């Protein structure tokens, strides 16, 4: 029973740290799959050495996955700001009628 409680506190600590690093809960939820995959490999490596350490890693990963799924049902994930700059290949910027571009090469005579 104490392993499950320790795993709960470990998962909560990881959520708080990841939320602080990634800029909030909504931005952290955008990275849910990456966090799950990363914790699948990182947690056992952190607690490697004893049977109880491996059990703590497994249960902590399960709690973390459960918390992320619950949070994702209540909070809408927000993509990071750099993704909007990277993934806009076909979008052209249109100017309203009467406005001109601020680019110096766009001189209209």
C-alpha positions, 0 to 999 in steps of 0.5 A, spaced: 500 500 500 505 504 501 508 503 494 502 506 491 501 512 495 509 513 494 507 513 487 501 517 487 506 523 490 511 521 485 506 522 479 504 529 482 511 531 483 512 530 476 506 533 474 508 540 478 515 540 475 512 538 468 507 544 468 512 549 471 517 547 465 512 547 459 508 553 461 502 551 464 497 545 465 494 547 458 500 547 454 503 541 458 497 537 456 498 538 448 505 534 450 501 528 453 503 522 448 510 525 449 510 525 456 507 518 457 513 515 452 518 519 456 516 517 463 515 510 460 523 510 459 525 515 464 522 512 470 524 505 470 531 508 469 531 513 475 528 507 480 533 502 477 536 497 482 531 494 487 524 491 486 520 496 490 524 502 486 521 498 479 514 497 482 514 505 484 516 507 477 511 502 474 505 505 479 508 512 478 507 512 470 500 509 471 498 515 476 501 520 471 497 517 465 491 517 469 492 524 471 493 526 464 487 523 461 483 526 467 486 533 466 485 532 458 477 531 459 477 538 463 482 542 460 483 543 453 490 542 450 493 549 448 499 548 443 505 552 444 506 558 440 512 556 436 508 551 432 504 556 429 510 559 426 513 552 424 507 549 421 504 555 416 506 553 409 500 554 405 497 560 409 498 567 405 497 573 409 492 578 406 491 585 407 484 588 408 482 593 402 486 600 402 492 597 407 499 596 404 504 592 406 509 594 411 515 591 407 520 596 403 520 592 397 512 592 396 512 599 393 506 601 389 506 606 384 
